[in-house]
């Protein structure tokens, strides 16, 4: 069992190193990316992050691992994951705020694609600001 476990770890490390090299190579051509390339690259990154995070979560539930993992390794995982979480939250807040502002601006200018946006964003915001009345019996 030990050999197959170690073999699986070796394969995972090899795959991760290969992907890391691919990403580094792709970053060299980053300035030539169009909008679709940027979307696809971001999606690949998120998909792989989710896969890696899921694997880490499983790793930290495996008694064979956590029984022998020294505190320093656990501190490294915790500190690094919290830094990544903070960066992800900052990205999410920044991107969502900017997207909201852009959609509001385009809605006010009447520039939102009607095939995607069935109701005016401005109308929707105005409806949300209205006082809701409740019927009582």
N, C-alpha and C positions, 0 to 999 in steps of 0.2 A: 504493500500500500504506500509505503514511504517513497519508493521510486516513482510510482505513477503520480503521486502528489507533487513531487519535485519537478517531474517532467511537465506537468500542467503549468506550474509556476514559470518554468523556463519558456514555455510557449507564450504565455501571457506577456512576459517581459520582452520577448523578441517582437511580438506584435506591437506592443506599445512603443518600443524604440523605433520600429519601422514607421509607424504613424508619425511619431515626433519628427523624424527626418523628412518625411513627405511634407509635413506642415512647414518646416523650416525652408524647404525648397520652394514651396508655393508662396511664401512671404516675399521671396525675392522678386516675384512677378506681380505683386499686389497692385502696383500702380496701373497695370494694364487691365485690371478687372472692370467689367461693366456692372450694371445693377444686378443682372441675373447671376453673374459670377459671385458677387458679394452675398446675395441671398443664399445661394447654394453652399458657399463656403461657411457661412454662419450656421446653416442647418446641419452641415456635416459636423461642425464643432459641437453644437448642442447635442446632437445625437450621440456622439462619442463621449461627451461629458456625462450624459445620463447613463450610458452603459458603464462607464468607469465608476461613477458614484454608486450605482447599484452593486457593482462588484465589491467596492469598498464596504458598503453596508453589509453585504453577505460575509465578507471577510471578518468584519468586527462582530459577527454573530457566531462564527465558527469556533467552538471550544478548543479545537486543536491549535488554532492560531492564538487566541487571546490568553490561553493558559500560559503560553511561553513568551508572549510579547513583552519586552521590558517597558517600563513606564516612560522612558525617553522616546521610544518609538510611538507610543500612544500620545504623548504630548505633541510630537511632531505632526501626527495625523490631525489631532484636534486643532492645533494652532494654524496649520496650513489650510484645513477645511474651513475654519472660521474666517480666515483672510479671503479665501475664494468666495465664501458666502457674502461677505461684506462687499466685495467687488461686484458680484452678481446683483445684489440688491441696489447698489448705486447705479449700475447700468440700467436695471429695470426702471427705477424711479426716473432717471434722466431720459431714457428713451420713451417711456410712457407719457411723461410730461410734455416732451417735445412733440410727440405724435398727437397728443390731445390739442396742443396749441395749433399745430398745422391743420388738423381736421376742422377745428373751429374757424380758423382763418379762411380756409378753402370753402367751408360751408357758407360763411358770410358773403364771400365773393361769388357764390354760385358756381364754383368750379369743381365740386365733387361729382364723380362719375355717377349718373343716375341709374346705371345698371347695377351698381354696388350699393349705393345709398338710396333707399326707398323713401326715407323721410329727411327733410332738411334738418341738419344738425342744429341750426339756430332755432327752428320750431321746437325741436325736442328739448333744447335747453330752456326755452320759454315755458313749455309745458311743465317742466320739472320745478320751475320757480313759482308756479301757481299754488295757491293754498288748496289743499285737498279737503273736500267736505265729506263728512260722514253722515249717513242717514241713521237716525235713531228711531226707535219704536216707542 
